[in-house]
Amino acid sequence: MEELLEILNDIQPGVDFEHEDHLIDDHLLDSLSIISLVAELEDTFDVTIPAVEIIPANFNSANAMLEMVQRLQED
């Protein structure tokens, strides 16, 4: 989780990523942030995030992102 939080804080500083669970719904992350985030997650966690996984439910919170990454690592 620490690596993920570092990535998120680099992309969008000043957001409480540990407690926020509406990052997309509350417009705290925009489309350019998501594109950067996908690239960073793929590089850092050695996964490929297919387009079908780039949905608000997977990016609304740090926990949702971590669950997605862990699921993709298992595949």
VEXNU-823825 format. One record per atom (N, C-alpha, C): atom name; z, y, x. Coordinates in Angstrom, 3 decimals, padded with zeros to 6 digits. Last residue first. Layout:
BEGIN
CA  Z  Y  X
...
//
This chain:
BEGIN
N  -012.033  -013.243  -003.297
CA  -013.376  -013.771  -003.614
C  -014.150  -014.142  -002.364
N  -009.818  -011.966  -002.283
CA  -009.715  -013.391  -002.605
C  -011.070  -014.032  -002.853
N  -010.597  -009.345  -002.141
CA  -010.348  -010.061  -000.892
C  -010.263  -011.560  -001.107
N  -010.635  -008.655  -004.820
CA  -011.903  -008.754  -004.104
C  -011.743  -009.482  -002.776
N  -007.890  -008.578  -005.341
CA  -008.743  -009.505  -006.086
C  -010.069  -009.722  -005.350
N  -007.144  -006.492  -003.648
CA  -006.602  -007.830  -003.426
C  -007.437  -008.887  -004.132
N  -008.549  -004.383  -004.878
CA  -008.836  -004.757  -003.488
C  -008.347  -006.175  -003.217
N  -007.283  -004.330  -007.405
CA  -008.715  -004.577  -007.304
C  -009.066  -005.060  -005.905
N  -004.650  -003.701  -006.648
CA  -004.926  -004.961  -007.342
C  -006.402  -005.317  -007.255
N  -005.114  -001.145  -005.576
CA  -004.616  -002.217  -004.719
C  -004.873  -003.578  -005.353
N  -005.896  000.229  -007.879
CA  -006.815  000.104  -006.746
C  -006.399  -001.045  -005.842
N  -003.568  000.053  -009.385
CA  -004.799  -000.549  -009.903
C  -005.813  -000.741  -008.781
N  -001.827  001.522  -007.725
CA  -001.570  000.109  -008.003
C  -002.816  -000.603  -008.513
N  -002.918  004.055  -007.876
CA  -002.934  003.365  -006.584
C  -002.700  001.873  -006.796
N  -004.920  004.462  -010.857
CA  -003.664  004.492  -010.111
C  -003.828  003.770  -008.785
N  -007.510  004.445  -011.781
CA  -006.573  005.365  -012.425
C  -005.233  005.458  -011.703
N  -009.387  002.618  -010.932
CA  -009.132  003.778  -010.073
C  -008.138  004.776  -010.677
N  -009.906  000.670  -012.773
CA  -009.639  000.240  -011.401
C  -009.251  001.392  -010.483
N  -010.478  002.112  -015.090
CA  -009.307  001.222  -015.071
C  -008.934  000.788  -013.659
N  -012.974  003.418  -014.521
CA  -011.691  004.139  -014.514
C  -010.462  003.237  -014.419
N  -014.931  001.428  -012.231
CA  -014.601  001.850  -013.591
C  -013.237  002.544  -013.565
N  -016.468  -000.262  -010.322
CA  -016.210  001.174  -010.244
C  -016.084  001.729  -011.660
N  -017.264  -002.844  -010.630
CA  -015.834  -002.623  -010.422
C  -015.466  -001.139  -010.392
N  -020.005  -002.777  -010.716
CA  -019.305  -003.140  -011.953
C  -017.794  -002.944  -011.847
N  -020.728  -002.285  -008.049
CA  -020.801  -001.192  -009.023
C  -020.035  -001.513  -010.305
N  -018.411  -003.928  -005.794
CA  -019.655  -003.841  -006.566
C  -019.573  -002.743  -007.623
N  -017.132  -003.445  -002.806
CA  -016.792  -003.091  -004.184
C  -018.099  -002.941  -004.960
N  -016.307  -005.625  -000.330
CA  -017.437  -004.942  -000.952
C  -017.054  -004.692  -002.400
N  -013.842  -005.286  002.275
CA  -014.320  -005.800  000.993
C  -015.590  -005.061  000.609
N  -012.066  -004.411  004.345
CA  -013.134  -005.380  004.570
C  -013.544  -006.091  003.276
N  -010.330  -002.328  004.131
CA  -009.859  -003.625  003.645
C  -010.921  -004.719  003.740
N  -011.731  -000.162  005.291
CA  -010.351  -000.458  005.672
C  -009.938  -001.884  005.314
N  -014.302  -000.173  004.069
CA  -014.130  -000.230  005.522
C  -012.740  -000.711  005.911
N  -013.693  -000.047  001.309
CA  -014.532  -001.119  001.835
C  -014.332  -001.278  003.337
N  -012.188  002.309  001.209
CA  -011.573  001.038  000.835
C  -012.368  -000.128  001.393
N  -014.156  004.189  001.975
CA  -012.947  003.990  002.789
C  -012.273  002.659  002.480
N  -016.009  003.934  -000.147
CA  -016.421  003.695  001.235
C  -015.213  003.410  002.137
N  -014.357  004.662  -002.327
CA  -014.992  003.340  -002.280
C  -015.382  003.001  -000.848
N  -013.757  007.327  -001.626
CA  -012.704  006.331  -001.719
C  -013.272  004.918  -001.633
N  -016.198  008.606  -001.863
CA  -015.525  008.559  -000.563
C  -014.484  007.453  -000.538
N  -016.551  008.210  -004.627
CA  -017.545  007.711  -003.673
C  -016.927  007.589  -002.284
N  -014.311  009.580  -005.610
CA  -014.445  008.139  -005.846
C  -015.440  007.528  -004.868
N  -014.910  012.186  -004.888
CA  -013.715  011.541  -004.340
C  -013.810  010.029  -004.483
N  -017.120  012.606  -006.509
CA  -017.287  012.624  -005.054
C  -016.093  011.981  -004.358
N  -015.917  012.486  -009.073
CA  -016.919  011.493  -008.669
C  -017.140  011.468  -007.159
N  -012.367  013.177  -008.646
CA  -013.695  013.400  -009.237
C  -014.678  012.384  -008.664
N  -009.037  012.815  -009.542
CA  -010.099  012.329  -008.654
C  -011.429  012.557  -009.360
N  -007.835  014.082  -011.593
CA  -007.263  014.303  -010.256
C  -008.197  013.768  -009.173
N  -008.406  013.865  -014.316
CA  -009.354  014.546  -013.437
C  -008.751  014.911  -012.077
N  -006.923  012.225  -015.891
CA  -006.427  013.590  -015.722
C  -007.262  014.403  -014.732
N  -008.394  009.838  -015.636
CA  -008.245  010.455  -016.955
C  -007.782  011.907  -016.863
N  -008.032  009.268  -012.909
CA  -009.367  009.565  -013.446
C  -009.237  010.344  -014.754
N  -005.232  009.007  -012.714
CA  -005.995  009.773  -011.719
C  -007.375  010.176  -012.235
N  -002.902  008.174  -014.051
CA  -004.055  008.683  -014.810
C  -004.951  009.521  -013.894
N  -000.557  007.645  -012.768
CA  -001.334  006.508  -013.262
C  -002.480  006.925  -014.196
N  001.479  008.580  -010.071
CA  000.428  009.003  -011.013
C  -000.374  007.786  -011.466
N  003.144  007.655  -008.062
CA  003.631  007.671  -009.437
C  002.576  008.029  -010.485
N  001.821  007.726  -005.642
CA  002.742  006.614  -005.895
C  003.164  006.537  -007.360
N  000.394  010.089  -005.538
CA  -000.330  008.849  -005.819
C  000.590  007.671  -006.106
N  000.680  013.074  -006.234
CA  001.708  012.041  -006.113
C  001.103  010.688  -006.492
N  -001.429  015.139  -004.314
CA  -001.255  014.366  -005.542
C  -000.197  013.293  -005.277
N  -001.946  016.377  -001.889
CA  -001.140  017.083  -002.877
C  -000.933  016.362  -004.195
N  -005.371  015.552  -000.995
CA  -003.969  015.870  -000.685
C  -003.248  016.550  -001.856
N  -007.602  013.369  -001.232
CA  -007.117  014.352  -002.212
C  -005.641  014.662  -001.942
N  -008.168  011.977  001.150
CA  -009.252  012.360  000.243
C  -008.819  013.478  -000.705
N  -005.686  011.543  002.302
CA  -006.735  012.182  003.093
C  -007.845  012.722  002.187
N  -004.371  010.220  000.245
CA  -003.886  011.546  000.644
C  -004.891  012.275  001.525
N  -005.844  007.806  000.212
CA  -005.829  008.688  -000.961
C  -005.393  010.101  -000.584
N  -005.186  006.778  002.758
CA  -006.584  007.056  002.402
C  -006.634  008.061  001.246
N  -002.415  006.458  002.450
CA  -002.957  007.343  003.492
C  -004.382  007.751  003.167
N  -002.343  004.561  000.401
CA  -001.797  005.894  000.154
C  -002.276  006.893  001.201
N  -003.454  002.367  001.784
CA  -004.125  002.923  000.616
C  -003.641  004.337  000.337
N  -001.484  001.902  003.695
CA  -002.850  002.263  004.112
C  -003.604  002.925  002.975
N  000.683  001.215  002.018
CA  000.752  002.405  002.880
C  -000.632  002.856  003.323
N  000.000  -001.202  000.825
CA  000.000  000.000  000.000
C  000.000  001.257  000.864
//
